[in-house]
Each structure stands twice: as C-alpha cells, then as structure tokens.
C-alpha cells in the first residue's frame, strides 16, 4: 500500500492510501509464434482518503472521507506515476 497527499478541488489536503498496478505491456506475438496478448493499462485502487479535522473538544482526529470526495483522485495518481 502506498500513500500520497492530495489537494482537493476545494483546497483541502487529504492523505490517500492506495495500491498502484502498472499494468502489462502489449505483446504482438509470443516467442514461439503464438498470438500475443493485448496487455492492460495501469490502475489505482483507493482504500482510504484521510482528512485531519478538529472535533468539538479541540482534539485532532482523522476521518475517512473517501465517499465524500467527488474529485477524480485516481487520474491524478496515475498522472503522478507516469512522470
């Protein structure tokens, strides 16, 4: 599992826990002459999106806001891995 900080479109900083799969390249033909495989593109699975907030008593807490974020974080992570 990997982690990265991400700034949402609304300007909030969150910590994203995710898994990255680079995919497999396309193979036209196998060494023995058999047809190859089409390959697969890279993918990202997001497990948690943590936001640090302050509760009513002033304590700092981390809240998983994955279901509240509308940004396409997967695309941003894929772009970062292409660099």
C-alpha positions as CSV (number, residue, x, y, z in Angstrom):
1,X,0.0,0.0,0.0
2,X,1.2,3.5,-0.8
3,X,0.3,6.9,0.5
4,X,0.3,10.4,-1.1
5,X,-1.0,13.8,-0.1
6,X,-3.6,15.3,-2.5
7,X,-5.2,18.7,-2.5
8,X,-8.8,18.6,-3.5
9,X,-10.6,21.0,-5.9
10,X,-11.9,22.8,-2.8
11,X,-8.4,23.3,-1.4
12,X,-8.4,20.7,1.4
13,X,-5.3,18.5,1.9
14,X,-6.1,14.8,2.3
15,X,-3.9,11.7,2.7
16,X,-4.7,9.0,0.2
17,X,-3.9,5.3,0.8
18,X,-3.9,3.3,-2.4
19,X,-2.5,0.4,-4.4
20,X,-0.9,1.0,-7.9
21,X,-0.7,-1.6,-10.6
22,X,1.5,-0.6,-13.6
23,X,-0.4,-3.0,-15.9
24,X,1.2,-5.2,-18.6
25,X,2.6,-4.2,-22.0
26,X,1.0,-5.4,-25.2
27,X,2.7,-8.4,-26.8
28,X,2.1,-8.8,-30.5
29,X,3.5,-12.4,-30.8
30,X,4.9,-14.9,-28.3
31,X,8.5,-16.2,-29.0
32,X,7.0,-19.5,-30.2
33,X,4.9,-17.6,-32.8
34,X,1.6,-17.8,-30.9
35,X,-0.6,-14.7,-30.9
36,X,0.3,-12.2,-28.1
37,X,-1.9,-10.6,-25.5
38,X,-3.5,-7.1,-25.6
39,X,-1.9,-6.0,-22.3
40,X,-3.6,-3.9,-19.7
41,X,-3.3,-0.3,-18.7
42,X,-2.2,0.9,-15.3
43,X,-4.8,1.1,-12.5
44,X,-5.3,2.5,-9.0
45,X,-7.4,1.1,-6.1
46,X,-8.1,3.7,-3.4
47,X,-8.5,2.2,0.1
48,X,-8.9,5.4,2.3
49,X,-8.9,9.2,1.9
50,X,-8.0,10.6,5.3
51,X,-8.8,14.2,6.4
52,X,-7.5,15.7,9.6
53,X,-10.1,17.8,11.4
54,X,-10.7,19.2,14.9
55,X,-13.6,17.8,16.9
56,X,-15.8,19.9,19.3
57,X,-13.3,19.4,22.1
58,X,-10.4,20.6,20.1
59,X,-8.8,17.2,19.5
60,X,-7.3,16.5,16.1
61,X,-8.9,13.4,14.5
62,X,-8.5,11.7,11.2
63,X,-11.7,11.0,9.3
64,X,-12.0,8.7,6.2
65,X,-13.8,10.9,3.7
66,X,-13.4,8.7,0.6
67,X,-17.2,8.6,0.0
68,X,-17.5,12.4,0.3
69,X,-14.8,13.3,-2.3
70,X,-16.0,13.9,-5.8
71,X,-12.5,14.6,-7.3
72,X,-11.1,12.0,-9.6
73,X,-8.1,11.2,-7.4
74,X,-7.3,8.0,-9.4
75,X,-6.5,10.1,-12.5
76,X,-4.2,12.4,-10.6
77,X,-2.3,9.4,-9.0
78,X,-1.9,7.8,-12.5
79,X,-0.5,11.0,-13.9
80,X,2.0,11.2,-11.0
81,X,3.2,7.6,-11.7
82,X,3.7,8.5,-15.4
83,X,6.2,11.2,-14.6
